[in-house]
Amino acid sequence: MSDPVVGIVSYGASIPRYRIRSEEIARVWGEDPESIKKGLGVFEKSVPSPDQDTTTLSVDAARQALARGRVDPATIGAIYVGSESHVYAVKPTATIVSEAIDCDPRMTAADFEFACKAGTAAMQAAMGLVKAGYIQNALAIGADTSQGAPGDALEYSASAGAAAFVIGTKDVVARIDHTTSYTTDTPDFWRREGQRYPTHGGRFTGEPAYFRHVREASEGLFRKAGTSAKDYRYAVVHQPNGKFPVRICEKMGFTSEQYKTGLLTPIIGNTYSGSSVLGLCAILDEAAPGDRIFLCAYGSGAGADAFDITVTDAISRLDRARTPTVQDLVADKEYVDYATYAKYRGKIQKGASA
């Protein structure tokens, strides 16, 4: 008896409509906006409003995924939410999502944390339960409202967004054929318990961290799947800025035609756990049956998850226009100034005592 086909049954995305331009941040800190944009490759980023956080973005993305695929929430046997900005230190985001979308309480739920690859880690766990036949469908979510200290380089990129995927074996629109991971203890980025803003290792975050792990996980996937860059119609990798993903994709042999659809950081910033998976949503919005997709997420600390995905004929039956596409969400925007951004992100607080 052959193994069941496991993959994405439906998907949904959520991106805050507020944005701040890199020029506005540079103006406040007296920096050259053109140098910032050239150096980071980020032109503007999403800003969550005061009533948006990892939980509400996760709920929104989950609802979009269920609606787009007309998935009955009663069929969801597991919900995993990956994030590094969960609202509670002790209280699951996943349980709130499960009740918000009317799931049957006789299911399992948990939060995942592995920096920016927590969402793909959730996808891998969901795949295991579904493939083993324990549950019919699982919901895997990658979501974040990422943090950056005032004046830190992260302020230009740290943004917010979420992507949700229904993982199952029936009506699969994108088959997940292979997945590999590469993990080491490389402390390139961290935030201690109770610390408000993260700390990063500057240039150390590049070659020994991001590039090494993405390269190793990707090469492992190519060996396992018997593929190379030319075998894929689309490619998307984690996007800490607008430069790193382009550099690693081109080094692995991908062309701009392959990675341009999923490259979102220049226009919405780095959504952390939502970064690579939002790019995957953008690709699924336009992919056709038979298209092969390469996905590689990276998480500081450090690790990378790579996926070999093939779009099936079922994508033609999925009502992709039933809920907003990623490009719809990108286009729906309103700019704010730095003061409004700082207020929304809690960088300044009314009536704070000394």
BAMIGU-863242 format. One record per residue: z negated, y negated, x of N, C-alpha, C, O in turn; residue in one letter. Coordinates in steps of 0.001 Angstrom, whole numbers, padded with zeros to 6 digits, always signed. Example, Ala and Ser with C-alpha at 12.3 -4.5 7.8 and 13.67 -1.06 7.14 Angstrom:
// residues 2
-007800+005690+013190-007800+004500+012300-007800+003300+013200-008465+003319+014236A;-007080+002250+012850-007140+001060+013670-007870-000030+012900-008039-001138+013409S;
//
This chain:
// residues 354
+000000+001194+000843+000000+000000+000000+000000-001246+000880-000856-001387+001754M;+000946-002145+000659+001070-003345+001476+000000-004370+001114-000507-004394-000007S;-000327-005211+002087-001309-006260+001844-000754-007268+000837+000449-007527+000817D;-001625-007836+000005-001151-008841-000958-000685-010109-000260-001172-010455+000817P;+000261-010793-000884+000725-012078-000364-000330-013129-000679-000683-013326-001842V;-000830-013795+000335-001865-014813+000161-001303-016170+000574-000625-016291+001595V;-001590-017174-000223-001115-018499+000138-001556-019567-000823-002515-019393-001574G;-000850-020673-000794-001180-021837-001606-000540-021704-002979+000676-021559-003100I;-001370-021755-004008-000914-021675-005396-000626-023079-005934+000315-023280-006702V;-001437-024029-005528-001252-025424-005914-002028-026300-004933-002814-025804-004125S;-001797-027602-005017-002429-028526-004072-002578-029900-004716-001874-030233-005669Y;-003499-030687-004182-003717-032035-004697-004228-032937-003595-004802-032467-002613G;-004020-034223-003756-004415-035188-002731-005125-036386-003353-004952-036681-004535A;-005919-037063-002544-006603-038276-002989-006704-039239-001805-007204-038869-000743S;-006230-040475-001988-006290-041506-000955-006764-042803-001612-006177-043222-002610I;-007796-043446-001090-008236-044725-001661-007100-045747-001658-006257-045742-000761P;-007080-046629-002670-005993-047599-002752-006229-048827-001874-005282-049540-001542R;-007482-049078-001497-007740-050235-000631-007302-049941+000801-007462-048825+001295Y;-006740-050974+001469-006281-050843+002852-006696-052093+003636-006890-053174+003080R;-006821-051895+004936-007034-053031+005830-006041-052910+006977-005847-051826+007529I;-005422-054013+007329-004434-054027+008402-005122-054087+009766-006213-054639+009907R;-004465-053512+010753-004995-053559+012120-005131-054993+012608-006047-055310+013367S;-004210-055873+012170-004284-057280+012564-005580-057931+012112-006143-058767+012819E;-006057-057542+010922-007272-058145+010393-008492-057726+011202-009376-058543+011463E;-008544-056461+011599-009665-056000+012424-009611-056661+013795-010633-057098+014325I;-008404-056731+014367-008237-057355+015683-008624-058830+015648-009188-059348+016612A;-008323-059501+014548-008657-060930+014409-010151-061150+014538-010589-062082+015213R;-010932-060304+013898-012384-060457+013903-012965-060241+015299-013898-060934+015705V;-012406-059269+016034-012960-058931+017346-012227-059597+018504-012479-059285+019668W;-011306-060526+018178-010624-061285+019216-009732-060439+020105-009598-060714+021298G;-009113-059397+019524-008246-058517+020303-006785-058761+019941-006485-059328+018891E;-005897-058339+020798-004469-058515+020589-003962-057443+019620-003940-056264+019974D;-003557-057822+018417-003140-056824+017429-001921-056010+017854-001813-054831+017518P;-001013-056631+018587+000179-055902+019014-000173-054830+020042+000404-053742+020034E;-001112-055137+020918-001562-054144+021905-002269-052987+021211-002098-051828+021586S;-003068-053315+020191-003780-052286+019438-002782-051366+018737-002889-050143+018825I;-001827-051950+018052-000851-051147+017313+000005-050297+018245+000327-049148+017940K;+000368-050880+019384+001168-050136+020345+000359-049019+020983+000868-047920+021202K;-000909-049304+021282-001755-048318+021944-002174-047170+021059-002188-046018+021493G;-002519-047476+019808-003002-046450+018889-001937-045927+017931-002042-044806+017433L;-000919-046735+017677+000092-046316+016720-000426-046307+015291+000065-045549+014455G;-001426-047153+015006-002000-047269+013660-001808-048712+013194-002226-049646+013879V;-001182-048897+012039-000850-050232+011551-001768-050695+010413-002007-051891+010242F;-002269-049744+009652-003242-050029+008599-003934-048737+008222-003469-047651+008569E;-005047-048853+007509-005785-047642+007141-006399-047791+005756-006591-048899+005256K;-006701-046644+005149-007328-046648+003830-008807-046987+003943-009456-046676+004941S;-009326-047626+002912-010730-048044+002859-011325-047576+001526-010859-048005+000471V;-012335-046716+001551-012942-046286+000292-013704-047418-000372-014363-048208+000303P;-013618-047498-001673-014371-048501-002422-015831-048064-002512-016155-046937-002139S;-016726-048940-003003-018147-048580-003061-018453-047326-003879-019471-046675-003650P;-017578-046980-004836-017839-045793-005649-017016-044594-005197-016869-043628-005946D;-016480-044644-003985-015738-043513-003434-016451-042969-002210-016840-043721-001317Q;-016616-041664-002179-017191-040991-001022-016539-039612-000912-015599-039304-001644D;-017034-038802-000012-016444-037475+000182-016471-036653-001098-015534-035906-001379T;-017539-036788-001871-017655-036018-003119-016618-036455-004133-015907-035612-004682T;-016511-037744-004398-015572-038199-005431-014128-037962-005010-013292-037627-005850T;-013820-038128-003732-012469-037839-003255-012159-036353-003388-011040-035985-003748L;-013139-035495-003101-012958-034053-003237-012721-033659-004685-011851-032837-004974S;-013494-034244-005596-013325-033960-007025-011935-034388-007486-011259-033655-008207V;-011519-035572-007068-010207-036079-007464-009091-035169-006959-008194-034806-007720D;-009142-034799-005681-008114-033918-005117-008114-032561-005805-007053-031996-006072A;-009304-032036-006095-009401-030741-006775-008794-030803-008173-008068-029896-008581A;-009089-031865-008896-008514-032021-010243-006994-032121-010183-006301-031572-011039R;-006472-032820-009174-005017-032930-009024-004408-031548-008765-003358-031210-009311Q;-005085-030752-007921-004579-029417-007599-004560-028513-008830-003588-027795-009062A;-005622-028550-009609-005676-027715-010815-004628-028160-011825-003968-027328-012448L;-004474-029480-011988-003520-029999-012965-002081-029710-012552-001262-029315-013381A;-001772-029907-011271-000389-029710-010805+000057-028257-011027+001191-028014-011440R;-000824-027305-010755-000465-025901-010909-000899-025284-012222-000735-024085-012446G;-001459-026125-013095-001983-025625-014375-002886-024411-014148-002754-023382-014811R;-003795-024560-013204-004714-023486-012829-005981-023566-013679-006601-024625-013779V;-006355-022466-014277-007579-022395-015065-008776-022405-014121-008875-021522-013269D;-009690-023369-014238-010840-023406-013326-011710-022155-013400-012467-021865-012473P;-011603-021416-014501-012384-020180-014629-011929-019116-013632-012658-018159-013370A;-010717-019279-013070-010210-018303-012097-010663-018609-010669-010411-017823-009755T;-011329-019747-010478-011791-020125-009141-013090-019394-008829-014110-019619-009480I;-013048-018520-007833-014232-017728-007479-014992-018265-006287-016090-017797-005987G;-014418-019250-005599-015098-019842-004442-014596-021264-004238-013414-021552-004428A;-015503-022142-003851-015145-023511-003485-015787-023817-002141-017000-023700-001967I;-014944-024210-001199-015426-024595+000123-014933-026009+000422-013736-026284+000347Y;-015856-026898+000759-015513-028291+001062-015817-028568+002525-016969-028502+002954V;-014778-028877+003285-014938-029181+004698-014964-030682+004933-014074-031399+004476G;-015981-031162+005645-016105-032599+005891-017134-032852+006979-018008-032019+007214S;-017035-034010+007651-018109-034430+008539-018822-035658+007985-019596-036310+008686E;-018547-035966+006706-019234-037092+006065-019709-036696+004669-019537-037443+003705S;-020312-035507+004576-020896-035090+003309-021944-036121+002876-022648-036689+003711H;-022035-036350+001583-022935-037380+001060-024392-037046+001348-025186-037934+001660V;-024741-035775+001246-026121-035359+001471-026236-034551+002759-025350-033761+003084Y;-027322-034748+003485-027607-033912+004644-028046-032532+004178-027728-031520+004802A;-028782-032506+003070-029208-031247+002467-028923-031310+000974-029745-031815+000210V;-027800-030818+000558-027352-030728-000827-025833-030566-000771-025139-031464-000295K;-025314-029452-001240-023883-029183-001075-022976-030113-001878-023272-030461-003021P;-021884-030498-001263-020820-031189-001971-020109-030219-002906-019717-030588-004013T;-019945-028982-002457-019168-027985-003203-019736-027701-004589-018976-027439-005522A;-021063-027747-004741-021646-027473-006052-021326-028590-007041-021134-028342-008231T;-021270-029825-006535-020921-030963-007390-019471-030843-007838-019149-031078-009003I;-018598-030474-006901-017188-030290-007234-017028-029189-008280-016271-029347-009238V;-017729-028087-008101-017573-026952-009019-017932-027335-010450-017243-026942-011392S;-019006-028098-010614-019400-028497-011967-018464-029567-012521-018180-029581-013719E;-017983-030462-011661-017096-031541-012105-015769-031005-012633-015158-031611-013512A;-015319-029860-012093-014043-029300-012550-014235-028123-013495-013289-027396-013796I;-015489-027939-013968-015793-026931-015002-015552-025500-014555-014981-024705-015302D;-015975-025167-013357-015878-023787-012893-016969-022928-013531-018003-023435-013966C;-016722-021639-013577-017732-020686-014031-018843-020645-012984-018543-020495-011800D;-020111-020771-013371-021206-020741-012389-021289-019433-011600-021914-019386-010540P;-020661-018375-012114-020685-017094-011399-019620-017107-010295-018661-016336-010328R;-019807-017979-009342-018885-018126-008215-019683-018554-007003-020869-018868-007114M;-019041-018569-005846-019723-018990-004622-019216-020349-004185-018057-020694-004414T;-020084-021115-003559-019714-022457-003102-020488-022782-001830-021644-022389-001674A;-019837-023501-000929-020503-023871+000322-019774-025038+000967-018600-025284+000692A;-020482-025748+001824-019894-026826+002603-019591-026334+004015-020332-025534+004584D;-018483-026832+004567-018091-026513+005931-018165-027783+006772-017961-028890+006274F;-018462-027598+008067-018470-028743+008983-017950-028286+010332-018566-027451+010995E;-016814-028836+010736-016285-028648+012086-015372-029832+012371-014161-029691+012540F;-016005-031014+012420-015256-032245+012668-013999-032258+011794-014078-032016+010590A;-012833-032542+012401-011626-032770+011597-010879-031505+011202-009837-031595+010552C;-011377-030327+011572-010718-029104+011128-011562-028317+010119-011314-027134+009886K;-012544-028971+009534-013388-028283+008560-012587-027836+007332-012900-026815+006720A;-011554-028605+006978-010734-028238+005824-009922-026980+006059-009811-026140+005166G;-009344-026835+007262-008576-025625+007546-009493-024420+007755-009106-023289+007460T;-010701-024655+008260-011681-023574+008351-012007-023062+006953-012166-021859+006745A;-012107-023988+005991-012342-023606+004595-011165-022794+004056-011364-021836+003308A;-009949-023169+004429-008771-022429+003994-008792-020997+004526-008468-020057+003800M;-009171-020832+005790-009221-019493+006375-010258-018612+005675-010004-017438+005408Q;-011426-019186+005380-012461-018419+004675-011998-018046+003270-012237-016933+002803A;-011337-018985+002605-010819-018725+001258-009779-017610+001285-009761-016751+000404A;-008920-017625+002292-007904-016587+002433-008534-015202+002537-008050-014243+001938M;-009614-015110+003303-010263-013824+003494-010792-013230+002198-010571-012051+001918G;-011490-014040+001404-012042-013549+000141-010947-013150-000843-011045-012133-001529L;-009902-013975-000896-008806-013698-001827-008042-012443-001403-007740-011585-002233V;-007733-012341-000124-006963-011196+000374-007730-009895+000211-007137-008844-000033K;-009062-009965+000346-009896-008769+000183-010024-008338-001276-010500-007240-001567A;-009598-009209-002190-009649-008863-003600-010970-009145-004282-011179-008730-005422G;-011868-009848-003602-013162-010156-004193-013044-011196-005313-013797-011154-006286Y;-012113-012111-005174-011939-013170-006164-010450-013380-006432-009605-012964-005640I;-010135-014031-007560-008734-014282-007901-008182-015486-007140-007138-015403-006493Q;-008905-016610-007229-008487-017840-006561-009669-018495-005859-010820-018311-006254N;-009378-019247-004835-010409-020043-004150-009885-021456-003997-008676-021688-003973A;-010806-022393-003894-010441-023790-003698-010963-024238-002340-012167-024204-002086L;-010053-024656-001473-010422-025148-000143-010079-026624-000052-008963-027032-000375A;-011040-027422+000388-010877-028881+000412-011221-029427+001788-012188-028998+002418I;-010423-030371+002240-010734-031134+003442-010841-032595+003045-009877-033165+002534G;-011987-033210+003267-012203-034587+002800-013139-035330+003740-014039-034734+004332A;-012924-036626+003875-013821-037437+004698-013728-038910+004337-012685-039397+003900D;-014832-039602+004526-014859-041069+004590-015433-041357+005970-016635-041576+006124T;-014565-041355+006964-014991-041357+008364-015609-042686+008788-015377-043728+008176S;-016402-042615+009856-017168-043776+010291-016688-044281+011649-016214-043510+012484Q;-016819-045583+011850-016546-046198+013148-017451-047395+013311-017519-048247+012426G;-018143-047472+014421-019081-048580+014648-018323-049901+014740-017189-049923+015218A;-018926-051003+014291-018281-052312+014394-017847-052608+015826-018647-052517+016757P;-016571-052964+015994-016057-053287+017311-015574-052096+018116-014952-052276+019163G;-015846-050878+017651-015399-049679+018350-013919-049440+018047-013418-049863+017005D;-013227-048763+018959-011810-048455+018752-011585-047646+017481-010513-047710+016880A;-012609-046876+017070-012480-046059+015858-012288-046904+014603-011772-046410+013601L;-012699-048174+014646-012534-049015+013462-011073-049157+013059-010775-049379+011885E;-010175-049034+014002-008749-049186+013701-008150-047944+013050-007083-048013+012441Y;-008826-046823+013177-008238-045573+012683-009085-044830+011649-008523-044204+010750S;-010412-044876+011746-011276-044087+010864-011100-044508+009406-011409-045641+009039A;-010605-043591+008581-010275-043939+007193-010818-042892+006222-011814-042230+006513S;-010167-042744+005073-010688-041838+004047-009557-041183+003265-008507-041783+003033A;-009799-039938+002865-008812-039217+002067-009234-037771+001893-010164-037305+002552G;-008552-037063+001007-008886-035666+000740-007652-034888+000324-006716-035434-000260A;-007672-033600+000637-006625-032681+000195-007290-031399-000287-008242-030917+000326A;-006788-030852-001381-007358-029640-001961-006255-028611-002171-005134-028951-002548A;-006592-027347-001921-005622-026259-002064-006227-025108-002851-007320-024632-002543F;-005507-024672-003863-005872-023441-004560-005233-022308-003776-004010-022246-003649V;-006059-021412-003250-005588-020267-002470-005670-019021-003341-006723-018733-003910I;-004580-018286-003450-004567-017104-004285-003449-016153-003909-002810-016312-002869G;-003210-015148-004770-002158-014161-004531-001113-014150-005638-000101-013458-005524T;-001340-014897-006695-000409-014936-007824+000229-016328-007908-000459-017340-007777K;+001536-016369-008126+002278-017641-008208+002108-018469-006940+001911-019683-007000D;+002186-017809-005807+002031-018489-004516+003278-019327-004226+004391-018802-004210V;+003092-020630-003998+004225-021513-003727+004479-021670-002229+005567-022072-001816V;+003470-021352-001419+003616-021430+000033+002786-020304+000652+001556-020350+000664A;+003484-019302+001159+002835-018105+001699+002281-018386+003096+002988-018925+003948R;+001034-018026+003330+000437-018177+004652+000589-016833+005359-000145-015886+005080I;+001544-016763+006273+001875-015504+006933+000979-015198+008123+000640-014040+008367D;+000596-016230+008864-000232-016030+010055-001157-017222+010251-000838-018346+009864H;-002299-016958+010855-003192-018042+011270-003922-017623+012535-004324-016468+012676T;-004092-018560+013449-004817-018306+014687-005736-019490+014975-005553-020580+014433T;-006717-019262+015830-007642-020341+016200-007932-020290+017692-007740-019264+018345S;-008398-021413+018217-008818-021507+019620-010032-022416+019646-009972-023550+019172Y;-011151-021916+020206-012425-022629+020116-013187-022596+021432-013303-021542+022058T;-013707-023747+021856-014577-023825+023032-015683-024843+022762-015638-025584+021781T;-016662-024862+023640-017728-025870+023540-017319-027073+024392-017753-027218+025534D;-016474-027933+023812-015996-029133+024503-016496-030356+023734-015907-030720+022717T;-017564-030991+024196-018183-032099+023452-017472-033440+023638-017942-034304+024377P;-016350-033600+022970-015573-034827+023116-015956-035904+022102-015594-037069+022263D;-016687-035511+021061-016981-036425+019948-018170-035837+019208-018186-034637+018934F;-019169-036655+018878-020356-036118+018231-021128-037215+017518-020963-038402+017798W;-021971-036789+016594-022894-037702+015913-024183-036942+015661-024186-035960+014918R;-025263-037374+016258-026548-036688+016112-027147-036926+014722-026792-037882+014034R;-028045-036052+014333-028744-036179+013060-029425-037540+012983-030183-037916+013877E;-029149-038277+011906-029746-039587+011703-029000-040726+012367-029284-041893+012098G;-028061-040406+013221-027258-041441+013873-026178-041908+012906-025514-041085+012275Q;-025995-043225+012782-025084-043756+011778-023620-043634+012171-022764-043317+011344R;-023348-043888+013436-021965-043861+013901-021788-042819+015001-022717-042550+015761Y;-020600-042237+015083-020344-041223+016105-020140-041818+017490-019885-043013+017644P;-020260-040961+018487-020002-041311+019875-018827-040470+020354-018696-039309+019967T;-017985-041040+021180-016837-040271+021657-016674-040444+023166-017155-041407+023763H;-015984-039480+023751-015846-039445+025208-014662-040204+025755-014241-039953+026884G;-014104-041140+024976-012997-041961+025467-011800-041126+025861-011303-040334+025061G;-011333-041293+027082-010149-040573+027546-010385-039072+027608-009425-038302+027594R;-011632-038641+027676-011964-037219+027705-011504-036519+026423-011308-035303+026408F;-011333-037296+025351-010923-036690+024078-009475-036238+024096-009055-035508+023198T;-008696-036649+025092-007279-036305+025146-006998-034921+025678-007056-033947+024927G;-006692-034812+026972-006216-033553+027533-007207-032388+027437-006828-031327+026942E;-008463-032538+027889-009345-031362+027810-009760-030994+026396-010210-029875+026150P;-009614-031916+025477-010055-031647+024107-008865-031444+023169-008452-030310+022926A;-008319-032531+022646-007246-032442+021643-006029-031649+022129-005648-030655+021511Y;-005430-032079+023215-004176-031465+023643-004342-029995+024025-003510-029160+023670F;-005398-029688+024735-005624-028300+025159-005785-027372+023964-005168-026308+023912R;-006608-027769+023009-006899-026874+021883-005715-026725+020930-005424-025624+020461H;-005037-027830+020648-003851-027743+019799-002790-026878+020462-002159-026046+019810V;-002599-027076+021750-001589-026296+022490-001939-024801+022493-001076-023962+022236R;-003190-024472+022780-003590-023061+022860-003489-022364+021501-002986-021244+021414E;-003967-023022+020442-003893-022420+019108-002440-022250+018675-002079-021237+018075A;-001608-023247+018982-000203-023209+018585+000558-022125+019322+001332-021382+018718S;+000340-022029+020632+001016-020994+021406+000569-019606+020965+001358-018661+020961E;-000707-019492+020594-001199-018219+020070-000504-017850+018767-000182-016686+018531G;-000278-018847+017929+000423-018606+016665+001872-018206+016917+002380-017275+016293L;+002535-018905+017828+003925-018570+018137+004045-017120+018609+004968-016409+018214F;+003107-016684+019456+003137-015299+019931+002909-014323+018784+003596-013306+018679R;+001943-014635+017925+001601-013746+016818+002730-013655+015802+003020-012574+015287K;+003372-014790+015509+004433-014828+014501+005816-014533+015082+006772-014303+014342A;+005911-014541+016415+007207-014339+017047+008148-015509+016817+009347-015323+016605G;+007593-016722+016860+008377-017919+016556+008291-018936+017686+007544-018765+018650T;+009067-019986+017544+008979-021155+018411+009213-022369+017531+009459-022224+016334S;+009141-023547+018094+009254-024776+017308+010534-024833+016478+010524-025347+015360A;+011630-024313+017013+012920-024412+016317+012978-023597+015030+013891-023782+014226K;+012016-022696+014822+012028-021846+013623+011432-022526+012399+011456-021954+011309D;+010896-023740+012552+010219-024422+011458+011007-025631+010965+011589-026384+011746Y;+011004-025790+009645+011640-026968+009051+010735-028181+009173+011202-029305+009360R;+009411-027939+009062+008432-029027+009121+007308-028662+010093+007032-027488+010339Y;+006676-029689+010630+005521-029498+011503+004523-030616+011252+004899-031778+011097A;+003253-030253+011213+002195-031257+011068+000990-030799+011880+000583-029638+011819V;+000426-031739+012643-000766-031459+013432-001808-032535+013130-001514-033540+012483V;-003021-032304+013607-004074-033302+013404-003662-034634+014030-003018-034673+015078H;-004048-035717+013365-003581-037048+013735-004744-038011+013975-005060-038814+013097Q;-005389-037949+015147-006483-038884+015416-005996-040320+015543-006752-041269+015339P;-004718-040462+015884-004054-041758+015949-002566-041507+015735-002176-040395+015380N;-001743-042507+015943-000319-042307+015718+000433-041799+016927+001610-041453+016821G;-000229-041746+018090+000430-041358+019337+000231-039887+019700+001193-039212+020067K;-000992-039383+019606-001283-038011+020023-000410-036970+019308+000154-036100+019972F;-000281-037033+017973+000516-035990+017302+001982-035997+017715+002607-034942+017821P;+002526-037181+017947+003921-037266+018387+004074-036640+019774+005017-035893+020036V;+003128-036962+020650+003199-036450+022024+003110-034926+022067+003905-034278+022748R;+002135-034343+021336+001973-032890+021402+003106-032175+020679+003548-031115+021123I;+003579-032738+019576+004693-032105+018856+005944-032056+019733+006612-031025+019813C;+006254-033158+020380+007452-033196+021210+007306-032311+022441+008284-031734+022917E;+006088-032204+022953+005868-031329+024103+006054-029867+023717+006468-029056+024545K;+005748-029522+022452+005919-028143+022000+007336-027860+021522+007661-026725+021174M;+008186-028895+021504+009585-028672+021142+009981-029113+019752+011119-028891+019339G;+009062-029739+019008+009388-030231+017668+010097-031581+017769+009847-032353+018694F;+010967-031854+016828+011690-033125+016787+011063-034048+015742+010244-033619+014929T;+011458-035312+015777+010928-036276+014812+011297-035888+013385+010546-036178+012453S;+012443-035236+013201+012846-034795+011869+011868-033764+011318+011677-033672+010105E;+011253-032997+012197+010302-031982+011772+008922-032548+011478+008261-032087+010548Q;+008469-033537+012248+007097-034015+012078+006954-035328+011314+005833-035716+010984Y;+008053-036024+011021+007925-037359+010421+007346-037325+009006+006623-038248+008629K;+007635-036303+008218+007155-036253+006829+005637-036176+006756+005022-036825+005909T;+005031-035393+007632+003582-035215+007586+002795-036203+008411+001565-036156+008422G;+003486-037109+009111+002796-038078+009972+002340-039281+009146+003137-040167+008837L;+001059-039305+008793+000528-040315+007883-000423-041312+008534-000630-042402+007999L;-001004-040960+009679-002011-041822+010293-001542-043253+010536-002340-044172+010351T;-000288-043499+010943+000119-044898+011153-000034-045780+009922-000194-046994+010049P;+000013-045176+008715-000024-045983+007495-001287-045808+006643-001535-046613+005746I;-002095-044763+006913-003359-044630+006173-004548-044379+007093-005677-044272+006613I;-004324-044284+008395-005415-044031+009324-005730-042549+009453-005062-041696+008869G;-006766-042266+010234-007210-040891+010466-008236-040496+009414-009373-040967+009439N;-007836-039640+008502-008722-039200+007422-009569-037998+007821-010140-037324+006964T;-009650-037731+009122-010511-036688+009679-010222-035320+009062-009154-034762+009314Y;-011121-034766+008275-010893-033430+007700-009706-033413+006742-009183-032348+006414S;-009283-034594+006292-008122-034675+005422-006823-034912+006167-005753-034909+005559G;-006899-035119+007483-005733-035572+008244-004542-034628+008209-003517-034957+007612S;-004652-033472+008829-003507-032558+008890-003174-031988+007523-002005-031743+007228S;-004184-031770+006677-003926-031152+005373-003298-032134+004376-002559-031715+003485V;-003581-033429+004516-002849-034411+003715-001382-034439+004140-000484-034596+003312L;-001153-034283+005456+000211-034173+005936+000910-032968+005348+002094-033031+005017G;+000174-031856+005216+000738-030659+004584+001085-030932+003129+002122-030476+002647L;+000237-031665+002423+000531-032020+001026+001823-032840+000940+002649-032611+000056C;+001993-033790+001854+003204-034610+001862+004442-033753+002081+005494-034018+001500A;+004323-032742+002904+005438-031823+003150+005718-030980+001912+006875-030813+001528I;+004677-030451+001289+004869-029629+000092+005478-030429-001057+006131-029865-001935L;+005262-031746-001048+005862-032600-002081+007390-032540-002062+008030-032765-003089D;+007974-032240-000910+009436-032265-000807+010047-030947-000312+011271-030818-000286E;+009237-029987+000072+009745-028741+000645+010536-027921-000371+010299-028001-001577A;+011472-027137+000135+012319-026282-000692+012046-024815-000374+011519-024503+000693A;+012399-023908-001293+012201-022474-001035+012829-022059+000296+013952-022447+000619P;+012081-021263+001058+012563-020790+002345+012175-021651+003518+012268-021204+004661G;+011733-022899+003270+011320-023775+004364+010074-023205+005043+009148-022734+004382D;+010072-023257+006357+008928-022768+007111+008158-023968+007658+008748-024917+008173R;+006831-023910+007537+005976-025036+007914+004993-024605+008999+004345-023564+008895I;+004899-025419+010028+003902-025222+011080+002779-026234+010871+003033-027429+010725F;+001535-025749+010855+000361-026607+010669-000655-026291+011749-000943-025124+012013L;-001203-027331+012378-002289-027121+013335-003310-028239+013188-002995-029408+013411C;-004517-027885+012819-005614-028848+012695-006478-028784+013944-006604-027733+014572A;-007072-029918+014297-007974-029967+015443-009305-030559+015014-009350-031502+014224Y;-010397-029997+015544-011720-030534+015288-012476-030688+016586-012512-029768+017402G;-013084-031850+016783-013850-032084+018000-015029-031144+018080-015628-030766+017073S;-015347-030775+019325-016517-029935+019521-016381-028588+020174-017413-028111+020648G;-015247-027891+020271-013913-028312+019841-013143-027056+019428-013418-025961+019919A;-012179-027226+018524-011386-026082+018110-010129-026506+017383-009985-027662+016985G;-009220-025561+017213-007976-025814+016497-007601-024583+015687-007803-023452+016131A;-007055-024806+014497-006574-023739+013616-005090-023955+013385-004681-025046+012988D;-004277-022937+013627-002835-023037+013429-002388-022088+012325-002953-021007+012158A;-001356-022503+011563-000868-021721+010428+000655-021644+010435+001344-022616+010745F;+001158-020470+010087+002582-020247+009877+002768-020063+008374+002299-019074+007812D;+003445-020998+007719+003548-021051+006262+005011-021026+005842+005845-021712+006434I;+005320-020236+004822+006685-020175+004294+006685-020538+002815+005943-019949+002030T;+007504-021494+002437+007619-021926+001043+008401-020873+000256+009438-020390+000712V;+007896-020523-000922+008517-019486-001739+009334-020078-002889+009336-021290-003109T;+010025-019203-003615+010818-019652-004766+009947-020270-005849+010429-021062-006658D;+008648-019906-005870+007739-020410-006901+007551-021914-006830+007115-022523-007807A;+007871-022531-005692+007726-023982-005570+008644-024696-006563+008354-025814-006989I;+009754-024044-006929+010701-024644-007873+010131-024708-009282+010568-025516-010100S;+009159-023857-009558+008541-023829-010886+007276-024680-010951+006731-024900-012033R;+006807-025161-009794+005609-025996-009769+005988-027422-010156+006916-028002-009594L;+005265-027976-011116+005546-029339-011572+004919-030324-010592+003828-030842-010829D;+005620-030576-009492+005056-031412-008435+004887-032865-008867+004080-033594-008290R;+005638-033285-009870+005527-034669-010354+004435-034830-011414+004216-035929-011924A;+003762-033747-011738+002718-033794-012773+001538-034662-012336+000890-035292-013172R;+001260-034697-011052+000202-035539-010491+000817-036371-009364+001898-036031-008883T;+000167-037440-008932+000751-038307-007902+001057-037566-006601+000252-036763-006128P;+002220-037843-006034+002554-037304-004727+001821-038112-003658+001244-039160-003946T;+001851-037616-002434+001221-038357-001339+001884-039717-001171+001200-040715-000944V;+003195-039766-001280+003885-041049-001143+003548-042003-002285+003519-043217-002082Q;+003291-041472-003488+002818-042309-004590+001478-042949-004226+001264-044139-004458D;+000581-042144-003653-000741-042630-003279-000659-043624-002118-001409-044599-002078L;+000243-043375-001186+000430-044288-000059+000930-045649-000544+000499-046693-000053V;+001847-045621-001515+002447-046868-002013+001506-047678-002891+001659-048894-003004A;+000535-047018-003515-000408-047708-004399-001546-048287-003562-002523-047594-003280D;-001424-049549-003166-002408-050098-002246-002703-051567-002516-001892-052300-003082K;-003889-051965-002091-004335-053358-002183-005093-053679-000900-006013-052955-000518E;-004707-054759-000239-005323-055098+001039-006633-055865+000854-006786-056663-000070Y;-007569-055596+001761-008846-056314+001769-009024-056976+003137-008405-056573+004122V;-009889-058009+003178-010191-058638+004459-011354-057905+005128-011931-056982+004554D;-011690-058327+006348-012717-057605+007097-014085-057690+006431-014848-056725+006461Y;-014398-058820+005838-015703-058969+005188-015849-057991+004032-016895-057364+003868A;-014797-057863+003232-014835-056916+002112-014920-055491+002627-015681-054678+002102T;-014143-055193+003647-014174-053862+004263-015579-053538+004778-016097-052445+004544Y;-016193-054500+005483-017528-054280+006032-018557-054067+004924-019469-053254+005069A;-018410-054798+003815-019323-054623+002682-019134-053249+002051-020109-052549+001781K;-017885-052862+001815-017602-051563+001197-018087-050398+002055-018532-049377+001529Y;-018001-050554+003379-018385-049464+004266-019861-049513+004674-020306-048700+005484R;-020623-050464+004116-022046-050528+004387-022386-051061+005763-023492-050834+006253G;-021454-051769+006401-021704-052342+007712-022592-053586+007590-023291-053960+008532K;-022552-054218+006412-023464-055311+006091-024116-054985+004753-023465-054473+003842I;-025408-055287+004642-026128-054915+003439-026902-056115+002897-027574-056833+003637Q;-026786-056309+001595-027440-057426+000932-028949-057230+000930-029447-056162+000574K;-029668-058269+001331-031123-058256+001248-031798-057294+002213-032945-056906+001994G;-031102-056901+003283-031703-055981+004248-032833-056686+004993-032659-057807+005470A;-033987-056034+005093-035141-056606+005792-035120-056242+007248-034510-055250+007645S;-035788-057046+008047-035813-056815+009492-036657-055580+009805-036805-055213+010970A;
//
